Amino acid sequence: MRRARGLAAFLASLWIASAGAPGHAFAQDAPAPDSTAVGAPAVDLTPVEPPAGDSVGVAPATPRSQAEDAQRLDRDRFEWGVAAVQGYFDWLGTFAYRRFLRDGGPFQQNIVIELEAGKKDYLSEGAVSLLYLFRPIRTFRPEWRIRPLLEVGPGAHLVIQVANIEGFDDTGFHSHAYGKMHAYAGVEALISRRWGILLRGRFTTPADRPLDYAQAAIFLR
């Protein structure tokens, strides 16, 4: 009897323990597929648009106007030409470099370094001139293909003459330096963006030396 009672008590306790097991098993089950695991942060894969005005890049350059481009190219140039002069020489060869200085008030200001050379019979002459010229801005536009040329300003000149004296086997030299006021009037025409033709005459005061001339030249910008 004692063994039967002990066996019955053991079976009863085993049944009671097994009755609570399902609830414990459900507590240990893995989370449902649609649940979010604790500690795994969600990742947002939506692309983020950069805020307006903060984009990194180079803004396209503002295109230069035709007038500005023509003005930039027109300021410095070389001039090759010939001149018909008053005086002993019939023709002179000329070469000049024109350098833009500034736009001041109503004038464009330029400096010109000019070389002149001529020969006739026994006499040869060379001259170096330095001119500071004022050109009224209202008389032309840089984009014009044909433009009037009006300039005025002082000039400093150095003239050297070489004479071959026949019969004496000797050469004579003579030099003279002086300053003048000059006024130029003419026209210039652009053949291309770099080449052009220049026609002009010069008036000098005081006019006690025969250096006034009419000049034709080709210029390279």
Buried (B, 14 or more C-beta within 10 A) or exposed (E): EEEEEEEEEEEEEEEEEEEEEEEEEEEEEEEEEEEEEEEEEEEEEEEEEEEEEEEEEEEEEEEEEEEEBBBEBBBEBEBEBBBBBEBEBEEBBBBBEBEBEEEEEEBBBBBBEBBBBBBEEEBBBBBBBBBBBBBBBEEBEBBEEEBEBBBBBEBEBEBBBBBEEEEEEEEEEEEEEEEBEBBBBBEBEBEEEEEBBBBBBBEBEEEEBEBBBBBBBEBEB
